[in-house]
Each structure stands twice: as C-alpha cells, then as structure tokens.
Amino acid sequence: MKKTMMIIALFVVLMISMASRSDRDYQAAKGFSAPELELVGGSDSSKVELSDLKGRYVLINFWAASDAESRIAAHGFDRMMEKADKERLCLLQVNMDRSMRLFREIVRRDRLNEAQQFSVTAEDASAVKNAFHLNEGLQSYLLDPDGEIIAVNPSIETVAHAIAS
C-alpha cells in the first residue's frame, strides 16, 4: 500500500512538472517563446502565421481604435519601418477592433501602411487576448529570430538597438 501511494505521488509530481513546463515554453512574457498567432491581412485578407517569420526579428503591436496610446504606438512603429531593414525586422500591427469597417477607416485616417496591418478573426479574438494577456491592456512584443520574446512594450530605440546587435 505504501509503495502504491509512493508511485501515485511520484506520478502526480511528474504530471504537474510536465504541465508547468509547457506553460513556461509558450507565454507572452520576456524570455519565453511567443504563443502561436494567425493573422488576416487588412488589405488583401492574406493569412500570416507567426511561426512562418522565424529567422527575423518580429515586432507585434496590438492596437485598437478606442485605445489612444496603442494608436500612437502604431503610428510610431509604422514610421520606424520606413527606415528599417525589412530583411531583419517584420512589423505586425494587429488590430483588435471587432469591426473591419472601423479598422479600415482608422488605417486610412491615421495613414498607416496597409501592408503591415492585420486583424484577428472574431473566433480567435478571445484566445489571442488570453494568450497575449491583452485583457490587462494592449501591448507590443519584440521577438528575436528564434521566436523568443525579448521585450514587452519596447520603445522605438529598444527595437533599433536589438536588431542592430
């Protein structure tokens, strides 16, 4: 009986450690691999998966029309990309608005580069918010070429310094 209890306890510890290990591998926090993300292009409805961009630095900026701070960041990152080495850095501006009409209007009004604008499908919005902790506010993430998050809410200077290294 004692041996059986010991085996069960060992099994439980092993299962807990395996579950916590998988949570640490993919988490929206500095030092972790970014959760998978599938996006729909705003201008041509093409699909982009985050895993397809490995080998390049990726800056993911989540924004919404109603969040002034995120819209300002979107504009700043958009202007930064005008001078950036697009072979080394990819910008994914991810709109979290539910209305495609509003999304397109804000892109036009703010003069954002349509090629860098993406949205999340309505079916995936909740999962993306949970995976990237967006319920606490919109954020941006800088990923290294291996897909690991190296900065959360980086400044333009932080991005430039990281890709120059």
Chimera marker file (.cmm) of the C-alpha trace (Angstrom):
<marker_set name="trace">
<marker id="1" x="0.000" y="0.000" z="0.000" r="1" g="1" b="0" radius="0.5"/>
<marker id="2" x="2.802" y="2.377" z="0.907" r="1" g="1" b="0" radius="0.5"/>
<marker id="3" x="4.606" y="1.581" z="-2.349" r="1" g="1" b="0" radius="0.5"/>
<marker id="4" x="1.432" y="2.218" z="-4.377" r="1" g="1" b="0" radius="0.5"/>
<marker id="5" x="0.923" y="5.604" z="-2.699" r="1" g="1" b="0" radius="0.5"/>
<marker id="6" x="4.543" y="6.496" z="-3.411" r="1" g="1" b="0" radius="0.5"/>
<marker id="7" x="4.129" y="5.623" z="-7.100" r="1" g="1" b="0" radius="0.5"/>
<marker id="8" x="0.917" y="7.663" z="-7.334" r="1" g="1" b="0" radius="0.5"/>
<marker id="9" x="2.578" y="10.653" z="-5.636" r="1" g="1" b="0" radius="0.5"/>
<marker id="10" x="5.558" y="10.411" z="-7.996" r="1" g="1" b="0" radius="0.5"/>
<marker id="11" x="3.231" y="10.215" z="-10.977" r="1" g="1" b="0" radius="0.5"/>
<marker id="12" x="1.311" y="13.322" z="-9.820" r="1" g="1" b="0" radius="0.5"/>
<marker id="13" x="4.544" y="15.300" z="-9.330" r="1" g="1" b="0" radius="0.5"/>
<marker id="14" x="5.742" y="14.242" z="-12.778" r="1" g="1" b="0" radius="0.5"/>
<marker id="15" x="2.461" y="15.309" z="-14.419" r="1" g="1" b="0" radius="0.5"/>
<marker id="16" x="2.475" y="18.690" z="-12.645" r="1" g="1" b="0" radius="0.5"/>
<marker id="17" x="6.065" y="19.375" z="-13.657" r="1" g="1" b="0" radius="0.5"/>
<marker id="18" x="5.329" y="18.477" z="-17.279" r="1" g="1" b="0" radius="0.5"/>
<marker id="19" x="2.244" y="20.737" z="-17.330" r="1" g="1" b="0" radius="0.5"/>
<marker id="20" x="4.089" y="23.678" z="-15.834" r="1" g="1" b="0" radius="0.5"/>
<marker id="21" x="6.964" y="23.172" z="-18.270" r="1" g="1" b="0" radius="0.5"/>
<marker id="22" x="4.647" y="23.528" z="-21.255" r="1" g="1" b="0" radius="0.5"/>
<marker id="23" x="3.178" y="26.740" z="-19.774" r="1" g="1" b="0" radius="0.5"/>
<marker id="24" x="6.651" y="28.202" z="-19.480" r="1" g="1" b="0" radius="0.5"/>
<marker id="25" x="7.634" y="27.365" z="-23.036" r="1" g="1" b="0" radius="0.5"/>
<marker id="26" x="4.897" y="29.476" z="-24.616" r="1" g="1" b="0" radius="0.5"/>
<marker id="27" x="3.877" y="32.539" z="-22.669" r="1" g="1" b="0" radius="0.5"/>
<marker id="28" x="3.529" y="36.209" z="-23.501" r="1" g="1" b="0" radius="0.5"/>
<marker id="29" x="6.364" y="37.371" z="-21.264" r="1" g="1" b="0" radius="0.5"/>
<marker id="30" x="10.001" y="38.318" z="-21.732" r="1" g="1" b="0" radius="0.5"/>
<marker id="31" x="12.220" y="35.257" z="-22.020" r="1" g="1" b="0" radius="0.5"/>
<marker id="32" x="9.506" y="32.920" z="-23.298" r="1" g="1" b="0" radius="0.5"/>
<marker id="33" x="8.580" y="31.760" z="-26.778" r="1" g="1" b="0" radius="0.5"/>
<marker id="34" x="5.640" y="33.727" z="-28.159" r="1" g="1" b="0" radius="0.5"/>
<marker id="35" x="2.301" y="31.946" z="-28.444" r="1" g="1" b="0" radius="0.5"/>
<marker id="36" x="1.304" y="30.989" z="-31.981" r="1" g="1" b="0" radius="0.5"/>
<marker id="37" x="-0.653" y="33.630" z="-33.819" r="1" g="1" b="0" radius="0.5"/>
<marker id="38" x="-2.534" y="33.519" z="-37.120" r="1" g="1" b="0" radius="0.5"/>
<marker id="39" x="-3.469" y="36.858" z="-38.656" r="1" g="1" b="0" radius="0.5"/>
<marker id="40" x="-5.577" y="38.076" z="-41.550" r="1" g="1" b="0" radius="0.5"/>
<marker id="41" x="-4.138" y="40.869" z="-43.715" r="1" g="1" b="0" radius="0.5"/>
<marker id="42" x="-6.180" y="44.057" z="-43.600" r="1" g="1" b="0" radius="0.5"/>
<marker id="43" x="-5.702" y="45.000" z="-47.233" r="1" g="1" b="0" radius="0.5"/>
<marker id="44" x="-5.802" y="41.681" z="-49.061" r="1" g="1" b="0" radius="0.5"/>
<marker id="45" x="-7.109" y="39.155" z="-46.493" r="1" g="1" b="0" radius="0.5"/>
<marker id="46" x="-3.925" y="37.073" z="-46.801" r="1" g="1" b="0" radius="0.5"/>
<marker id="47" x="-3.011" y="34.907" z="-43.815" r="1" g="1" b="0" radius="0.5"/>
<marker id="48" x="0.213" y="35.151" z="-41.846" r="1" g="1" b="0" radius="0.5"/>
<marker id="49" x="1.368" y="32.794" z="-39.115" r="1" g="1" b="0" radius="0.5"/>
<marker id="50" x="3.924" y="33.877" z="-36.570" r="1" g="1" b="0" radius="0.5"/>
<marker id="51" x="5.881" y="30.644" z="-36.987" r="1" g="1" b="0" radius="0.5"/>
<marker id="52" x="6.435" y="31.498" z="-40.683" r="1" g="1" b="0" radius="0.5"/>
<marker id="53" x="8.500" y="34.540" z="-39.665" r="1" g="1" b="0" radius="0.5"/>
<marker id="54" x="11.227" y="32.721" z="-37.731" r="1" g="1" b="0" radius="0.5"/>
<marker id="55" x="14.686" y="33.883" z="-38.737" r="1" g="1" b="0" radius="0.5"/>
<marker id="56" x="13.713" y="37.563" z="-38.481" r="1" g="1" b="0" radius="0.5"/>
<marker id="57" x="13.016" y="39.911" z="-35.617" r="1" g="1" b="0" radius="0.5"/>
<marker id="58" x="9.268" y="40.424" z="-35.313" r="1" g="1" b="0" radius="0.5"/>
<marker id="59" x="7.550" y="43.330" z="-33.634" r="1" g="1" b="0" radius="0.5"/>
<marker id="60" x="3.909" y="42.574" z="-32.808" r="1" g="1" b="0" radius="0.5"/>
<marker id="61" x="1.893" y="45.635" z="-31.854" r="1" g="1" b="0" radius="0.5"/>
<marker id="62" x="-1.682" y="45.130" z="-30.690" r="1" g="1" b="0" radius="0.5"/>
<marker id="63" x="-3.852" y="48.226" z="-31.133" r="1" g="1" b="0" radius="0.5"/>
<marker id="64" x="-7.465" y="49.357" z="-31.215" r="1" g="1" b="0" radius="0.5"/>
<marker id="65" x="-9.293" y="52.466" z="-32.392" r="1" g="1" b="0" radius="0.5"/>
<marker id="66" x="-10.545" y="53.211" z="-28.877" r="1" g="1" b="0" radius="0.5"/>
<marker id="67" x="-7.106" y="52.974" z="-27.235" r="1" g="1" b="0" radius="0.5"/>
<marker id="68" x="-5.252" y="56.246" z="-27.868" r="1" g="1" b="0" radius="0.5"/>
<marker id="69" x="-1.916" y="55.013" z="-26.511" r="1" g="1" b="0" radius="0.5"/>
<marker id="70" x="-1.908" y="51.958" z="-28.768" r="1" g="1" b="0" radius="0.5"/>
<marker id="71" x="-2.874" y="54.073" z="-31.809" r="1" g="1" b="0" radius="0.5"/>
<marker id="72" x="0.029" y="56.439" z="-31.127" r="1" g="1" b="0" radius="0.5"/>
<marker id="73" x="2.382" y="53.452" z="-30.830" r="1" g="1" b="0" radius="0.5"/>
<marker id="74" x="1.019" y="52.029" z="-34.107" r="1" g="1" b="0" radius="0.5"/>
<marker id="75" x="1.780" y="55.301" z="-35.858" r="1" g="1" b="0" radius="0.5"/>
<marker id="76" x="5.302" y="55.464" z="-34.388" r="1" g="1" b="0" radius="0.5"/>
<marker id="77" x="6.153" y="51.871" z="-35.320" r="1" g="1" b="0" radius="0.5"/>
<marker id="78" x="4.734" y="52.434" z="-38.800" r="1" g="1" b="0" radius="0.5"/>
<marker id="79" x="7.066" y="55.415" z="-39.320" r="1" g="1" b="0" radius="0.5"/>
<marker id="80" x="10.002" y="53.478" z="-37.862" r="1" g="1" b="0" radius="0.5"/>
<marker id="81" x="9.545" y="50.793" z="-40.528" r="1" g="1" b="0" radius="0.5"/>
<marker id="82" x="10.004" y="53.361" z="-43.301" r="1" g="1" b="0" radius="0.5"/>
<marker id="83" x="13.735" y="53.352" z="-42.448" r="1" g="1" b="0" radius="0.5"/>
<marker id="84" x="14.112" y="49.830" z="-41.039" r="1" g="1" b="0" radius="0.5"/>
<marker id="85" x="15.862" y="46.864" z="-42.645" r="1" g="1" b="0" radius="0.5"/>
<marker id="86" x="12.841" y="44.803" z="-43.672" r="1" g="1" b="0" radius="0.5"/>
<marker id="87" x="15.020" y="41.724" z="-44.166" r="1" g="1" b="0" radius="0.5"/>
<marker id="88" x="15.816" y="41.722" z="-40.433" r="1" g="1" b="0" radius="0.5"/>
<marker id="89" x="12.597" y="43.131" z="-38.951" r="1" g="1" b="0" radius="0.5"/>
<marker id="90" x="8.949" y="42.417" z="-39.631" r="1" g="1" b="0" radius="0.5"/>
<marker id="91" x="6.179" y="44.571" z="-38.146" r="1" g="1" b="0" radius="0.5"/>
<marker id="92" x="2.785" y="43.059" z="-37.437" r="1" g="1" b="0" radius="0.5"/>
<marker id="93" x="0.281" y="45.730" z="-36.415" r="1" g="1" b="0" radius="0.5"/>
<marker id="94" x="-2.629" y="43.714" z="-35.036" r="1" g="1" b="0" radius="0.5"/>
<marker id="95" x="-5.956" y="45.478" z="-34.733" r="1" g="1" b="0" radius="0.5"/>
<marker id="96" x="-8.255" y="44.160" z="-32.013" r="1" g="1" b="0" radius="0.5"/>
<marker id="97" x="-11.430" y="46.028" z="-33.076" r="1" g="1" b="0" radius="0.5"/>
<marker id="98" x="-14.431" y="43.868" z="-33.876" r="1" g="1" b="0" radius="0.5"/>
<marker id="99" x="-15.470" y="45.999" z="-36.852" r="1" g="1" b="0" radius="0.5"/>
<marker id="100" x="-13.496" y="45.605" z="-40.081" r="1" g="1" b="0" radius="0.5"/>
<marker id="101" x="-15.078" y="48.821" z="-41.336" r="1" g="1" b="0" radius="0.5"/>
<marker id="102" x="-13.771" y="50.767" z="-38.337" r="1" g="1" b="0" radius="0.5"/>
<marker id="103" x="-10.359" y="49.088" z="-38.685" r="1" g="1" b="0" radius="0.5"/>
<marker id="104" x="-10.066" y="50.110" z="-42.350" r="1" g="1" b="0" radius="0.5"/>
<marker id="105" x="-11.253" y="53.641" z="-41.622" r="1" g="1" b="0" radius="0.5"/>
<marker id="106" x="-8.661" y="54.151" z="-38.858" r="1" g="1" b="0" radius="0.5"/>
<marker id="107" x="-5.868" y="52.749" z="-41.060" r="1" g="1" b="0" radius="0.5"/>
<marker id="108" x="-6.880" y="55.221" z="-43.769" r="1" g="1" b="0" radius="0.5"/>
<marker id="109" x="-7.355" y="58.155" z="-41.390" r="1" g="1" b="0" radius="0.5"/>
<marker id="110" x="-4.090" y="57.551" z="-39.494" r="1" g="1" b="0" radius="0.5"/>
<marker id="111" x="-2.256" y="56.901" z="-42.796" r="1" g="1" b="0" radius="0.5"/>
<marker id="112" x="-0.884" y="53.575" z="-41.612" r="1" g="1" b="0" radius="0.5"/>
<marker id="113" x="0.902" y="51.243" z="-44.019" r="1" g="1" b="0" radius="0.5"/>
<marker id="114" x="-1.782" y="48.748" z="-45.037" r="1" g="1" b="0" radius="0.5"/>
<marker id="115" x="0.778" y="46.013" z="-45.736" r="1" g="1" b="0" radius="0.5"/>
<marker id="116" x="1.682" y="45.932" z="-42.027" r="1" g="1" b="0" radius="0.5"/>
<marker id="117" x="-1.914" y="45.925" z="-40.760" r="1" g="1" b="0" radius="0.5"/>
<marker id="118" x="-3.600" y="42.744" z="-39.651" r="1" g="1" b="0" radius="0.5"/>
<marker id="119" x="-6.655" y="41.707" z="-37.720" r="1" g="1" b="0" radius="0.5"/>
<marker id="120" x="-7.663" y="38.697" z="-35.705" r="1" g="1" b="0" radius="0.5"/>
<marker id="121" x="-10.757" y="36.775" z="-36.701" r="1" g="1" b="0" radius="0.5"/>
<marker id="122" x="-13.727" y="37.166" z="-34.358" r="1" g="1" b="0" radius="0.5"/>
<marker id="123" x="-13.475" y="33.464" z="-33.495" r="1" g="1" b="0" radius="0.5"/>
<marker id="124" x="-9.818" y="33.826" z="-32.462" r="1" g="1" b="0" radius="0.5"/>
<marker id="125" x="-10.008" y="37.187" z="-30.652" r="1" g="1" b="0" radius="0.5"/>
<marker id="126" x="-10.680" y="35.754" z="-27.205" r="1" g="1" b="0" radius="0.5"/>
<marker id="127" x="-7.892" y="33.178" z="-27.476" r="1" g="1" b="0" radius="0.5"/>
<marker id="128" x="-5.418" y="35.831" z="-28.670" r="1" g="1" b="0" radius="0.5"/>
<marker id="129" x="-6.392" y="38.155" z="-25.804" r="1" g="1" b="0" radius="0.5"/>
<marker id="130" x="-5.813" y="35.353" z="-23.302" r="1" g="1" b="0" radius="0.5"/>
<marker id="131" x="-2.558" y="34.103" z="-24.850" r="1" g="1" b="0" radius="0.5"/>
<marker id="132" x="-1.014" y="37.577" z="-25.013" r="1" g="1" b="0" radius="0.5"/>
<marker id="133" x="-2.559" y="38.886" z="-21.748" r="1" g="1" b="0" radius="0.5"/>
<marker id="134" x="-4.407" y="41.653" z="-23.587" r="1" g="1" b="0" radius="0.5"/>
<marker id="135" x="-7.241" y="41.711" z="-21.070" r="1" g="1" b="0" radius="0.5"/>
<marker id="136" x="-4.885" y="43.833" z="-18.971" r="1" g="1" b="0" radius="0.5"/>
<marker id="137" x="-4.354" y="46.318" z="-21.833" r="1" g="1" b="0" radius="0.5"/>
<marker id="138" x="-2.959" y="46.354" z="-25.346" r="1" g="1" b="0" radius="0.5"/>
<marker id="139" x="0.756" y="45.700" z="-25.613" r="1" g="1" b="0" radius="0.5"/>
<marker id="140" x="3.567" y="45.137" z="-28.077" r="1" g="1" b="0" radius="0.5"/>
<marker id="141" x="6.169" y="42.381" z="-28.156" r="1" g="1" b="0" radius="0.5"/>
<marker id="142" x="9.589" y="42.191" z="-29.790" r="1" g="1" b="0" radius="0.5"/>
<marker id="143" x="10.614" y="38.665" z="-30.781" r="1" g="1" b="0" radius="0.5"/>
<marker id="144" x="14.105" y="37.514" z="-31.663" r="1" g="1" b="0" radius="0.5"/>
<marker id="145" x="14.731" y="35.371" z="-34.794" r="1" g="1" b="0" radius="0.5"/>
<marker id="146" x="14.000" y="32.207" z="-32.746" r="1" g="1" b="0" radius="0.5"/>
<marker id="147" x="10.553" y="33.463" z="-31.721" r="1" g="1" b="0" radius="0.5"/>
<marker id="148" x="11.506" y="34.286" z="-28.132" r="1" g="1" b="0" radius="0.5"/>
<marker id="149" x="10.099" y="37.459" z="-26.586" r="1" g="1" b="0" radius="0.5"/>
<marker id="150" x="12.991" y="39.807" z="-25.827" r="1" g="1" b="0" radius="0.5"/>
<marker id="151" x="10.976" y="42.926" z="-24.915" r="1" g="1" b="0" radius="0.5"/>
<marker id="152" x="7.438" y="43.809" z="-23.879" r="1" g="1" b="0" radius="0.5"/>
<marker id="153" x="6.211" y="47.284" z="-24.882" r="1" g="1" b="0" radius="0.5"/>
<marker id="154" x="9.588" y="48.220" z="-26.404" r="1" g="1" b="0" radius="0.5"/>
<marker id="155" x="10.347" y="51.772" z="-27.441" r="1" g="1" b="0" radius="0.5"/>
<marker id="156" x="11.474" y="52.512" z="-30.989" r="1" g="1" b="0" radius="0.5"/>
<marker id="157" x="15.009" y="52.912" z="-29.625" r="1" g="1" b="0" radius="0.5"/>
<marker id="158" x="14.848" y="49.496" z="-27.941" r="1" g="1" b="0" radius="0.5"/>
<marker id="159" x="13.776" y="47.883" z="-31.221" r="1" g="1" b="0" radius="0.5"/>
<marker id="160" x="16.523" y="49.636" z="-33.169" r="1" g="1" b="0" radius="0.5"/>
<marker id="161" x="19.173" y="48.627" z="-30.606" r="1" g="1" b="0" radius="0.5"/>
<marker id="162" x="18.014" y="44.985" z="-30.557" r="1" g="1" b="0" radius="0.5"/>
<marker id="163" x="18.124" y="44.479" z="-34.310" r="1" g="1" b="0" radius="0.5"/>
<marker id="164" x="21.467" y="46.291" z="-34.595" r="1" g="1" b="0" radius="0.5"/>
<marker id="165" x="23.136" y="43.775" z="-32.244" r="1" g="1" b="0" radius="0.5"/>
<link id1="1" id2="2" r="1" g="1" b="0" radius="0.2"/>
<link id1="2" id2="3" r="1" g="1" b="0" radius="0.2"/>
<link id1="3" id2="4" r="1" g="1" b="0" radius="0.2"/>
<link id1="4" id2="5" r="1" g="1" b="0" radius="0.2"/>
<link id1="5" id2="6" r="1" g="1" b="0" radius="0.2"/>
<link id1="6" id2="7" r="1" g="1" b="0" radius="0.2"/>
<link id1="7" id2="8" r="1" g="1" b="0" radius="0.2"/>
<link id1="8" id2="9" r="1" g="1" b="0" radius="0.2"/>
<link id1="9" id2="10" r="1" g="1" b="0" radius="0.2"/>
<link id1="10" id2="11" r="1" g="1" b="0" radius="0.2"/>
<link id1="11" id2="12" r="1" g="1" b="0" radius="0.2"/>
<link id1="12" id2="13" r="1" g="1" b="0" radius="0.2"/>
<link id1="13" id2="14" r="1" g="1" b="0" radius="0.2"/>
<link id1="14" id2="15" r="1" g="1" b="0" radius="0.2"/>
<link id1="15" id2="16" r="1" g="1" b="0" radius="0.2"/>
<link id1="16" id2="17" r="1" g="1" b="0" radius="0.2"/>
<link id1="17" id2="18" r="1" g="1" b="0" radius="0.2"/>
<link id1="18" id2="19" r="1" g="1" b="0" radius="0.2"/>
<link id1="19" id2="20" r="1" g="1" b="0" radius="0.2"/>
<link id1="20" id2="21" r="1" g="1" b="0" radius="0.2"/>
<link id1="21" id2="22" r="1" g="1" b="0" radius="0.2"/>
<link id1="22" id2="23" r="1" g="1" b="0" radius="0.2"/>
<link id1="23" id2="24" r="1" g="1" b="0" radius="0.2"/>
<link id1="24" id2="25" r="1" g="1" b="0" radius="0.2"/>
<link id1="25" id2="26" r="1" g="1" b="0" radius="0.2"/>
<link id1="26" id2="27" r="1" g="1" b="0" radius="0.2"/>
<link id1="27" id2="28" r="1" g="1" b="0" radius="0.2"/>
<link id1="28" id2="29" r="1" g="1" b="0" radius="0.2"/>
<link id1="29" id2="30" r="1" g="1" b="0" radius="0.2"/>
<link id1="30" id2="31" r="1" g="1" b="0" radius="0.2"/>
<link id1="31" id2="32" r="1" g="1" b="0" radius="0.2"/>
<link id1="32" id2="33" r="1" g="1" b="0" radius="0.2"/>
<link id1="33" id2="34" r="1" g="1" b="0" radius="0.2"/>
<link id1="34" id2="35" r="1" g="1" b="0" radius="0.2"/>
<link id1="35" id2="36" r="1" g="1" b="0" radius="0.2"/>
<link id1="36" id2="37" r="1" g="1" b="0" radius="0.2"/>
<link id1="37" id2="38" r="1" g="1" b="0" radius="0.2"/>
<link id1="38" id2="39" r="1" g="1" b="0" radius="0.2"/>
<link id1="39" id2="40" r="1" g="1" b="0" radius="0.2"/>
<link id1="40" id2="41" r="1" g="1" b="0" radius="0.2"/>
<link id1="41" id2="42" r="1" g="1" b="0" radius="0.2"/>
<link id1="42" id2="43" r="1" g="1" b="0" radius="0.2"/>
<link id1="43" id2="44" r="1" g="1" b="0" radius="0.2"/>
<link id1="44" id2="45" r="1" g="1" b="0" radius="0.2"/>
<link id1="45" id2="46" r="1" g="1" b="0" radius="0.2"/>
<link id1="46" id2="47" r="1" g="1" b="0" radius="0.2"/>
<link id1="47" id2="48" r="1" g="1" b="0" radius="0.2"/>
<link id1="48" id2="49" r="1" g="1" b="0" radius="0.2"/>
<link id1="49" id2="50" r="1" g="1" b="0" radius="0.2"/>
<link id1="50" id2="51" r="1" g="1" b="0" radius="0.2"/>
<link id1="51" id2="52" r="1" g="1" b="0" radius="0.2"/>
<link id1="52" id2="53" r="1" g="1" b="0" radius="0.2"/>
<link id1="53" id2="54" r="1" g="1" b="0" radius="0.2"/>
<link id1="54" id2="55" r="1" g="1" b="0" radius="0.2"/>
<link id1="55" id2="56" r="1" g="1" b="0" radius="0.2"/>
<link id1="56" id2="57" r="1" g="1" b="0" radius="0.2"/>
<link id1="57" id2="58" r="1" g="1" b="0" radius="0.2"/>
<link id1="58" id2="59" r="1" g="1" b="0" radius="0.2"/>
<link id1="59" id2="60" r="1" g="1" b="0" radius="0.2"/>
<link id1="60" id2="61" r="1" g="1" b="0" radius="0.2"/>
<link id1="61" id2="62" r="1" g="1" b="0" radius="0.2"/>
<link id1="62" id2="63" r="1" g="1" b="0" radius="0.2"/>
<link id1="63" id2="64" r="1" g="1" b="0" radius="0.2"/>
<link id1="64" id2="65" r="1" g="1" b="0" radius="0.2"/>
<link id1="65" id2="66" r="1" g="1" b="0" radius="0.2"/>
<link id1="66" id2="67" r="1" g="1" b="0" radius="0.2"/>
<link id1="67" id2="68" r="1" g="1" b="0" radius="0.2"/>
<link id1="68" id2="69" r="1" g="1" b="0" radius="0.2"/>
<link id1="69" id2="70" r="1" g="1" b="0" radius="0.2"/>
<link id1="70" id2="71" r="1" g="1" b="0" radius="0.2"/>
<link id1="71" id2="72" r="1" g="1" b="0" radius="0.2"/>
<link id1="72" id2="73" r="1" g="1" b="0" radius="0.2"/>
<link id1="73" id2="74" r="1" g="1" b="0" radius="0.2"/>
<link id1="74" id2="75" r="1" g="1" b="0" radius="0.2"/>
<link id1="75" id2="76" r="1" g="1" b="0" radius="0.2"/>
<link id1="76" id2="77" r="1" g="1" b="0" radius="0.2"/>
<link id1="77" id2="78" r="1" g="1" b="0" radius="0.2"/>
<link id1="78" id2="79" r="1" g="1" b="0" radius="0.2"/>
<link id1="79" id2="80" r="1" g="1" b="0" radius="0.2"/>
<link id1="80" id2="81" r="1" g="1" b="0" radius="0.2"/>
<link id1="81" id2="82" r="1" g="1" b="0" radius="0.2"/>
<link id1="82" id2="83" r="1" g="1" b="0" radius="0.2"/>
<link id1="83" id2="84" r="1" g="1" b="0" radius="0.2"/>
<link id1="84" id2="85" r="1" g="1" b="0" radius="0.2"/>
<link id1="85" id2="86" r="1" g="1" b="0" radius="0.2"/>
<link id1="86" id2="87" r="1" g="1" b="0" radius="0.2"/>
<link id1="87" id2="88" r="1" g="1" b="0" radius="0.2"/>
<link id1="88" id2="89" r="1" g="1" b="0" radius="0.2"/>
<link id1="89" id2="90" r="1" g="1" b="0" radius="0.2"/>
<link id1="90" id2="91" r="1" g="1" b="0" radius="0.2"/>
<link id1="91" id2="92" r="1" g="1" b="0" radius="0.2"/>
<link id1="92" id2="93" r="1" g="1" b="0" radius="0.2"/>
<link id1="93" id2="94" r="1" g="1" b="0" radius="0.2"/>
<link id1="94" id2="95" r="1" g="1" b="0" radius="0.2"/>
<link id1="95" id2="96" r="1" g="1" b="0" radius="0.2"/>
<link id1="96" id2="97" r="1" g="1" b="0" radius="0.2"/>
<link id1="97" id2="98" r="1" g="1" b="0" radius="0.2"/>
<link id1="98" id2="99" r="1" g="1" b="0" radius="0.2"/>
<link id1="99" id2="100" r="1" g="1" b="0" radius="0.2"/>
<link id1="100" id2="101" r="1" g="1" b="0" radius="0.2"/>
<link id1="101" id2="102" r="1" g="1" b="0" radius="0.2"/>
<link id1="102" id2="103" r="1" g="1" b="0" radius="0.2"/>
<link id1="103" id2="104" r="1" g="1" b="0" radius="0.2"/>
<link id1="104" id2="105" r="1" g="1" b="0" radius="0.2"/>
<link id1="105" id2="106" r="1" g="1" b="0" radius="0.2"/>
<link id1="106" id2="107" r="1" g="1" b="0" radius="0.2"/>
<link id1="107" id2="108" r="1" g="1" b="0" radius="0.2"/>
<link id1="108" id2="109" r="1" g="1" b="0" radius="0.2"/>
<link id1="109" id2="110" r="1" g="1" b="0" radius="0.2"/>
<link id1="110" id2="111" r="1" g="1" b="0" radius="0.2"/>
<link id1="111" id2="112" r="1" g="1" b="0" radius="0.2"/>
<link id1="112" id2="113" r="1" g="1" b="0" radius="0.2"/>
<link id1="113" id2="114" r="1" g="1" b="0" radius="0.2"/>
<link id1="114" id2="115" r="1" g="1" b="0" radius="0.2"/>
<link id1="115" id2="116" r="1" g="1" b="0" radius="0.2"/>
<link id1="116" id2="117" r="1" g="1" b="0" radius="0.2"/>
<link id1="117" id2="118" r="1" g="1" b="0" radius="0.2"/>
<link id1="118" id2="119" r="1" g="1" b="0" radius="0.2"/>
<link id1="119" id2="120" r="1" g="1" b="0" radius="0.2"/>
<link id1="120" id2="121" r="1" g="1" b="0" radius="0.2"/>
<link id1="121" id2="122" r="1" g="1" b="0" radius="0.2"/>
<link id1="122" id2="123" r="1" g="1" b="0" radius="0.2"/>
<link id1="123" id2="124" r="1" g="1" b="0" radius="0.2"/>
<link id1="124" id2="125" r="1" g="1" b="0" radius="0.2"/>
<link id1="125" id2="126" r="1" g="1" b="0" radius="0.2"/>
<link id1="126" id2="127" r="1" g="1" b="0" radius="0.2"/>
<link id1="127" id2="128" r="1" g="1" b="0" radius="0.2"/>
<link id1="128" id2="129" r="1" g="1" b="0" radius="0.2"/>
<link id1="129" id2="130" r="1" g="1" b="0" radius="0.2"/>
<link id1="130" id2="131" r="1" g="1" b="0" radius="0.2"/>
<link id1="131" id2="132" r="1" g="1" b="0" radius="0.2"/>
<link id1="132" id2="133" r="1" g="1" b="0" radius="0.2"/>
<link id1="133" id2="134" r="1" g="1" b="0" radius="0.2"/>
<link id1="134" id2="135" r="1" g="1" b="0" radius="0.2"/>
<link id1="135" id2="136" r="1" g="1" b="0" radius="0.2"/>
<link id1="136" id2="137" r="1" g="1" b="0" radius="0.2"/>
<link id1="137" id2="138" r="1" g="1" b="0" radius="0.2"/>
<link id1="138" id2="139" r="1" g="1" b="0" radius="0.2"/>
<link id1="139" id2="140" r="1" g="1" b="0" radius="0.2"/>
<link id1="140" id2="141" r="1" g="1" b="0" radius="0.2"/>
<link id1="141" id2="142" r="1" g="1" b="0" radius="0.2"/>
<link id1="142" id2="143" r="1" g="1" b="0" radius="0.2"/>
<link id1="143" id2="144" r="1" g="1" b="0" radius="0.2"/>
<link id1="144" id2="145" r="1" g="1" b="0" radius="0.2"/>
<link id1="145" id2="146" r="1" g="1" b="0" radius="0.2"/>
<link id1="146" id2="147" r="1" g="1" b="0" radius="0.2"/>
<link id1="147" id2="148" r="1" g="1" b="0" radius="0.2"/>
<link id1="148" id2="149" r="1" g="1" b="0" radius="0.2"/>
<link id1="149" id2="150" r="1" g="1" b="0" radius="0.2"/>
<link id1="150" id2="151" r="1" g="1" b="0" radius="0.2"/>
<link id1="151" id2="152" r="1" g="1" b="0" radius="0.2"/>
<link id1="152" id2="153" r="1" g="1" b="0" radius="0.2"/>
<link id1="153" id2="154" r="1" g="1" b="0" radius="0.2"/>
<link id1="154" id2="155" r="1" g="1" b="0" radius="0.2"/>
<link id1="155" id2="156" r="1" g="1" b="0" radius="0.2"/>
<link id1="156" id2="157" r="1" g="1" b="0" radius="0.2"/>
<link id1="157" id2="158" r="1" g="1" b="0" radius="0.2"/>
<link id1="158" id2="159" r="1" g="1" b="0" radius="0.2"/>
<link id1="159" id2="160" r="1" g="1" b="0" radius="0.2"/>
<link id1="160" id2="161" r="1" g="1" b="0" radius="0.2"/>
<link id1="161" id2="162" r="1" g="1" b="0" radius="0.2"/>
<link id1="162" id2="163" r="1" g="1" b="0" radius="0.2"/>
<link id1="163" id2="164" r="1" g="1" b="0" radius="0.2"/>
<link id1="164" id2="165" r="1" g="1" b="0" radius="0.2"/>
</marker_set>
